Amino acid sequence: MKRRHFIKQAAGATAAFSIVPSYVLGGCHIAPSDTLYVACIGVGGRGGGIVRELNATRKVKFVALCDVDDRRARATYEAHMKASRYRDFRRILDNHIDEIDAFTVGTPDHTHAVIALPFMRAKKHAYVEKPLTHNIYEARLLTKVAGEEGLVTQMGNQGSSSDGIREAQEWIESGAIGKVERVDCWTNRPVWPQGLRNISEGEPVPEGLDWDLWLGPAANRPYHSAYLPFKWRGWWDFGTGGLGDMGCHIMETPFRTLKLGYPYEAEASCTTVWAGDFVEANYDKACPPSSIVRLKFKTDAHGDVNLNWYDGGIMPDLPDELKDDEMIGDWSGGSVFYGTEGILITDCYSRNPRLLPAERMKDLKKPKATLPRIKNGFSGHVNNWVEGCIGGIPTSSPFSYAGPLTEAVLMGNLAIKAFQYKVLKDGKTPTDWAPFDYPGRRKLHWDGDAMRVTNYEKANDWVSREYRSGWEVK
């Protein structure tokens, strides 16, 4: 007898003799035991970290593990010898769907949605790494399905479980820096090669890697070491650049504390890559080496808020109130909030908020803690999801929140692509003088409810993507 069928029968029998909590009788909504039965897809790299964090909770049983690369997954496989192993996540759906309560996705960005959706539609709770999805349409869809199915969900942006983000929100809501007019966010990403020219020739596929499965919804092309491992983040077909990698960490603090919602305007300027004297390289398939993105939001409490993003070694202005020996943020990045009554700084993962000038911290009367804290804070993010699945507690970054956050982040990538986009003129080659129709910097006007750019039709092509046959997202 399948485990879940047995549990449902047992729960029904128990109900005749005692009062059983509603979450136990809710079928797949909450795991009806103290153990969460999980399948993990993508278990090398960051995905392997998720497995280790799940294992540390001592509340999880691993039913199945899946990775397209045997080499990257080896350590995880060896640590959990009893779990079934697969390269193709669809075999888990075929063989174990009645045995699992939940699943995790720790794969590259372009496969998050195609993997998550069939499990979610089978009513399995979801933990998906950041950014939640590869494009805005997918983020909207995962948010919708999670709500329809009543799932316990969590995006892998650990800062959302930190005490720091809650302190920052309490300080801002208490008026410590007045109304916030501008936030500058920055990251040291990319820390991988980015801005490369398009690749036309391939290399032999490494032993143990299923390249076709790794491509998933992306168009077929030869394997190349410029994509793997980790370097996929700098290619539009697979990753979402420095902004997609770190935006759901760094932009989260302003998004949550200021209740930002959808931006209504976005623009970008990016590094130009040159192939020769006065000859601009056509690198439309790669993210730029560096970029500045400007997003505008309307808020109830603060009015219009300008959020500026800097990456690739470009930094925001240093506040005058910052002392010579003080840093903004940490090694990976941070945020600077400019309010009418002062300045607040947080680090990359929404921790360690502080006011400027530093002397203000001595006089700060911290408001009463009104927001619930998460057990073990930043380090308890995965456990927070497990506890949500088992006991029904709220999670820090459910898709109802993580989806709109991801959309706001990826809206910045639409502006970057609009800056990059070039069309060959009159059949000329890239080596001809002035070969491109290059609109350059432009502002995109975004109708978030309609999920549409209203003033530049080409940008709407990037709201979703073209999916390889058999990998469509619907």
C-alpha positions in Angstrom: 0.0 0.0 0.0 1.3 3.5 -0.9 2.4 5.5 2.2 0.0 8.4 1.5 -3.0 6.1 0.9 -2.3 4.4 4.2 -2.0 7.7 6.0 -5.3 9.0 4.6 -7.1 5.8 5.7 -5.5 6.0 9.1 -6.4 9.7 9.5 -10.0 8.9 8.6 -10.2 6.1 11.1 -8.7 8.2 13.9 -11.3 10.9 13.3 -14.0 8.6 14.6 -12.4 8.4 18.0 -10.8 11.8 18.6 -10.4 15.3 17.5 -7.7 15.5 14.8 -6.1 18.8 13.9 -7.4 20.2 10.6 -4.0 20.3 9.1 -3.7 16.5 9.6 -7.0 15.8 7.7 -6.1 18.2 4.9 -4.7 15.6 2.6 -1.6 16.9 1.0 -1.8 20.4 2.4 0.3 19.5 5.5 2.4 16.5 6.0 0.4 14.3 8.5 3.4 13.2 10.6 6.5 14.6 12.2 8.6 13.6 9.1 8.6 15.4 5.8 9.1 13.1 2.8 11.0 15.0 0.2 12.3 14.8 -3.4 15.2 17.1 -4.2 16.0 18.1 -7.8 19.4 19.6 -8.4 21.6 18.3 -5.6 25.1 19.5 -6.6 26.4 23.0 -5.9 23.7 25.1 -4.1 21.2 22.2 -4.4 23.6 20.1 -2.3 23.5 22.9 0.3 19.7 22.7 0.5 20.0 18.9 1.0 22.5 19.4 3.9 20.3 22.1 5.5 17.2 19.8 5.2 19.1 16.9 6.7 20.2 19.1 9.7 16.6 19.6 10.6 16.3 15.9 11.5 12.7 16.0 10.3 13.2 15.0 6.7 13.3 11.7 4.8 14.8 11.8 1.3 12.7 9.7 -1.0 14.5 10.6 -4.3 17.4 12.7 -5.4 17.9 14.0 -8.9 20.7 15.7 -10.9 21.7 15.8 -14.5 25.4 15.7 -13.6 26.6 12.6 -11.8 29.9 14.3 -10.9 28.4 17.3 -9.2 25.8 15.1 -7.4 28.3 12.5 -6.2 28.8 13.8 -2.6 25.0 14.1 -2.0 24.3 10.7 -3.4 27.0 9.1 -1.2 25.6 10.8 1.9 22.1 9.5 1.2 22.5 6.0 -0.2 18.9 4.9 0.6 17.3 7.6 -1.6 16.4 6.7 -5.2 18.5 8.5 -7.8 17.5 10.0 -11.1 18.8 12.2 -13.8 15.4 13.1 -15.2 13.1 14.7 -12.6 10.0 13.4 -14.5 10.9 9.9 -13.3 10.2 11.0 -9.8 6.8 12.1 -10.9 6.2 8.7 -12.5 7.6 6.6 -9.6 7.3 8.5 -6.3 4.6 11.1 -6.5 2.4 9.3 -3.9 5.4 8.9 -1.5 6.4 12.5 -1.2 5.0 15.5 0.6 7.3 18.2 -0.8 10.1 18.9 -3.2 13.1 21.3 -3.6 14.6 22.8 -6.8 18.2 23.8 -6.7 18.9 23.9 -10.5 19.9 26.7 -12.8 17.3 29.5 -13.2 16.0 28.5 -16.6 14.6 25.1 -15.2 13.0 26.3 -12.0 9.5 26.7 -13.4 9.4 23.7 -15.7 10.4 21.4 -12.8 8.3 23.0 -10.1 5.0 23.3 -11.8 4.1 19.6 -12.3 5.0 18.9 -8.6 2.9 21.8 -7.4 0.0 20.7 -9.5 0.3 17.4 -7.8 -0.2 19.3 -4.5 3.4 19.0 -3.3 4.9 21.8 -1.1 7.7 23.7 -2.8 11.1 25.1 -1.9 12.7 26.8 -5.0 16.0 28.6 -5.1 16.2 32.3 -5.9 15.3 33.9 -8.3 12.0 32.0 -8.1 11.9 31.8 -11.9 13.8 32.8 -15.1 11.1 35.3 -16.4 8.2 37.3 -15.2 5.5 35.1 -16.7 6.8 32.1 -14.8 6.9 34.0 -11.5 3.3 35.0 -12.0 2.3 31.5 -12.8 4.0 29.8 -9.9 2.4 32.4 -7.5 -1.0 31.6 -9.0 -0.7 27.8 -8.8 0.7 28.0 -5.2 -2.4 29.9 -4.1 -4.8 27.7 -6.0 -3.4 24.5 -4.5 -2.9 25.9 -1.0 0.7 24.9 -0.8 3.4 25.7 1.7 6.1 27.4 -0.3 9.5 29.1 0.2 12.0 30.8 -2.1 15.6 30.4 -1.2 16.4 34.0 -0.2 17.6 33.3 3.4 17.7 36.9 4.4 13.9 36.9 4.6 14.2 34.8 7.7 16.9 37.1 9.4 16.2 39.2 12.4 17.8 42.1 10.6 15.1 42.6 8.0 12.5 42.6 10.7 14.5 45.2 12.7 14.9 47.4 9.6 11.1 47.2 9.0 10.3 48.1 12.6 12.7 51.1 12.5 11.4 52.4 9.2 7.7 52.0 10.3 8.5 53.8 13.6 9.7 56.8 11.6 13.4 56.5 12.4 14.5 57.9 9.0 11.2 59.5 8.0 9.8 58.9 4.5 12.1 57.0 2.2 12.6 58.7 -1.1 15.5 56.6 -2.6 17.3 53.3 -2.1 20.6 52.4 -3.6 21.4 48.7 -3.9 24.7 47.2 -5.1 26.4 43.9 -5.5 29.9 42.6 -6.4 28.4 40.3 -8.9 29.2 39.0 -11.5 31.9 36.9 -10.0 31.9 34.8 -13.1 32.8 35.6 -16.7 30.1 37.8 -18.2 29.7 39.9 -21.4 31.2 37.2 -23.7 30.5 37.1 -27.4 28.2 34.4 -28.7 29.5 30.8 -29.0 29.2 29.0 -32.3 31.3 25.9 -31.8 31.0 23.2 -29.2 33.2 20.9 -27.0 32.9 17.3 -26.0 30.2 16.7 -23.3 31.9 15.7 -20.0 31.3 12.1 -18.9 28.4 11.9 -16.4 26.5 15.0 -17.7 23.2 14.7 -19.6 23.5 17.9 -21.7 20.1 17.6 -23.2 18.4 17.4 -19.8 20.5 20.3 -18.6 19.3 22.4 -21.5 15.7 21.7 -20.6 13.5 24.4 -22.1 16.4 26.3 -23.8 17.1 25.9 -27.5 19.4 23.1 -28.4 23.1 24.0 -28.9 26.5 22.3 -28.5 28.0 21.9 -25.0 30.7 24.4 -24.1 32.7 24.9 -20.9 31.8 28.6 -21.0 28.4 27.6 -19.6 29.3 25.2 -16.8 29.6 25.1 -13.9 28.2 28.3 -12.4 29.1 30.4 -15.5 25.5 29.8 -16.9 24.4 32.8 -14.8 25.9 35.2 -17.4 23.9 33.8 -20.4 20.3 35.0 -20.9 19.0 31.6 -22.0 20.0 30.0 -18.7 20.6 32.7 -16.1 19.5 36.2 -15.1 22.9 37.9 -14.5 24.1 39.7 -11.4 20.7 41.2 -10.8 18.9 37.9 -11.0 21.5 36.2 -8.8 21.6 38.8 -6.0 18.5 41.0 -6.4 16.2 38.7 -4.5 18.7 39.0 -1.6 19.6 42.7 -1.7 16.4 44.3 -3.1 14.3 42.3 -0.7 14.9 44.6 2.2 13.4 47.7 0.5 10.8 45.5 -1.2 9.5 44.2 2.2 10.1 47.2 4.4 8.6 49.7 2.0 5.9 47.4 0.5 7.0 48.2 -3.0 4.9 45.9 -5.2 5.3 46.2 -9.0 7.6 49.0 -10.4 5.9 51.3 -12.9 9.1 52.4 -14.7 12.5 50.9 -15.4 15.6 52.0 -17.3 19.2 50.7 -17.5 22.6 51.6 -18.8 25.2 48.9 -19.3 28.8 48.2 -20.3 29.4 48.3 -24.0 31.6 45.4 -25.3 33.8 46.2 -28.3 35.0 43.7 -31.0 37.4 46.1 -32.6 38.0 49.8 -33.3 34.6 51.4 -33.4 33.0 48.0 -33.9 30.6 47.0 -31.2 30.3 43.3 -30.4 26.9 41.7 -30.8 26.6 39.9 -27.5 22.8 39.7 -27.3 22.9 36.2 -25.8 25.1 37.3 -22.8 24.4 39.5 -19.9 26.6 42.7 -19.8 29.7 42.9 -17.7 28.1 45.7 -15.6 24.9 47.6 -15.4 22.9 50.3 -13.6 19.2 49.8 -13.3 16.7 52.4 -12.1 13.3 51.3 -10.9 10.4 53.5 -9.8 7.6 52.4 -7.4 4.5 54.0 -5.9 3.9 53.3 -2.2 1.2 54.1 0.2 3.4 55.2 3.1 6.3 56.8 1.3 4.9 58.1 -2.0 7.2 57.6 -5.0 10.4 55.6 -4.3 13.4 55.4 -6.6 15.4 52.2 -6.4 18.8 52.2 -8.1 20.8 49.0 -8.7 24.5 48.8 -9.4 26.6 45.7 -10.3 29.8 44.7 -12.0 32.1 46.9 -9.9 30.0 50.0 -10.3 29.1 51.5 -6.9 26.5 54.0 -5.7 27.5 57.3 -4.2 28.9 57.1 -0.7 26.8 58.9 1.8 28.5 62.0 3.2 27.6 60.7 6.7 29.8 57.6 6.2 33.1 57.8 8.0 36.4 56.9 6.2 36.7 53.6 8.0 33.1 52.6 7.5 31.8 50.3 4.8 28.4 50.2 3.1 27.0 46.7 3.0 29.4 43.8 3.0 31.6 41.9 0.5 28.6 40.8 -1.6 26.6 44.1 -1.5 24.1 46.0 0.4 21.4 48.7 0.5 21.3 52.4 1.5 18.0 53.9 2.4 17.7 57.7 2.1 14.9 59.1 4.2 13.7 62.6 5.0 15.0 62.2 8.5 18.1 60.0 8.1 19.9 57.1 6.4 19.7 53.4 7.0 22.1 50.7 5.7 21.7 47.0 5.5 24.1 44.3 4.3 23.6 41.9 1.4 21.4 39.4 3.2 19.2 41.9 5.0 21.2 41.6 8.2 22.8 44.2 10.6 20.8 47.3 9.9 22.4 50.6 11.1 21.8 54.3 10.9 24.0 57.0 9.7 25.8 58.9 11.0 27.0 56.2 13.4 26.4 58.4 16.4 22.7 58.0 15.8 22.9 54.3 16.9 23.8 55.4 20.4 20.6 57.5 20.7 18.3 55.1 18.8 15.4 54.0 20.9 14.6 50.8 19.2 10.8 50.3 18.8 9.2 47.3 20.4 9.6 44.1 18.4 6.3 43.6 16.7 7.2 41.2 13.9 7.6 37.5 14.7 11.2 36.2 14.5 12.2 33.0 12.8 13.9 30.3 14.8 17.7 30.5 14.1 17.0 33.5 11.8 19.1 33.5 8.6 20.3 29.9 9.3 16.8 28.7 10.0 15.3 29.5 6.5 15.0 25.9 5.3 13.8 24.7 8.7 11.2 27.4 8.6 9.8 25.8 5.4 9.9 22.3 6.9 8.1 23.6 10.0 5.5 25.2 7.7 4.9 21.9 5.9 4.6 19.9 9.1 3.0 22.3 11.5 1.4 25.0 9.3 3.5 28.0 10.6 3.9 30.9 8.1 7.0 30.8 6.0 9.2 33.8 5.5 9.2 33.9 1.7 6.1 32.2 0.4 5.5 32.5 -3.3 2.7 35.0 -2.7 5.5 37.3 -1.6 8.5 35.8 -3.5 6.7 35.9 -6.8 6.1 39.7 -6.9 9.6 40.2 -5.5 11.1 38.2 -8.3 9.0 40.1 -10.8 10.3 43.4 -9.6 13.9 42.1 -9.9 13.4 40.7 -13.4 11.7 43.9 -14.5 15.2 45.4 -14.2 16.5 42.7 -16.7 13.9 43.8 -19.2 15.4 47.3 -19.1 18.9 45.8 -19.5 17.8 43.8 -22.5 16.2 46.8 -24.0 19.5 48.7 -23.7 21.4 45.8 -25.2 19.0 45.1 -28.1 20.4 45.8 -31.5 19.2 45.0 -35.1 21.5 44.7 -38.1 20.8 47.5 -40.6 20.4 46.9 -44.3 21.9 43.4 -44.2 25.3 44.7 -43.1 27.7 42.6 -41.1 28.8 43.4 -37.6 32.2 44.6 -39.0 30.6 47.3 -41.2 30.6 50.9 -40.0 27.6 51.7 -37.8 25.9 48.3 -38.6 23.2 48.4 -35.9 19.9 50.1 -35.3 20.7 50.6 -31.7 18.1 52.5 -29.6 20.3 52.6 -26.5 19.0 53.7 -23.2 15.2 53.9 -22.9 12.6 54.0 -20.2 10.1 51.1 -20.0 6.7 51.8 -18.7 5.3 48.7 -16.9 1.6 47.8 -16.3 2.1 45.2 -13.5 -1.5 44.1 -13.4 -1.6 43.4 -17.1 2.0 42.1 -17.0 2.9 44.3 -20.0 5.3 47.0 -21.2 3.1 49.7 -22.6 5.6 51.8 -24.6 8.1 49.4 -26.2 6.5 46.3 -27.8 9.8 44.4 -28.3 10.3 44.2 -24.5 7.1 42.1 -24.2 9.0 39.3 -25.9 11.2 39.0 -22.8 8.3 38.8 -20.3 8.2 35.1 -21.1 10.5 33.1 -23.4 10.5 30.6 -26.3 10.4 27.0 -24.9 11.9 24.0 -26.6 9.2 21.5 -27.7 8.2 19.3 -24.9 9.3 21.8 -22.2 6.5 24.4 -22.4 5.3 26.1 -19.3 1.5 26.7 -19.2 
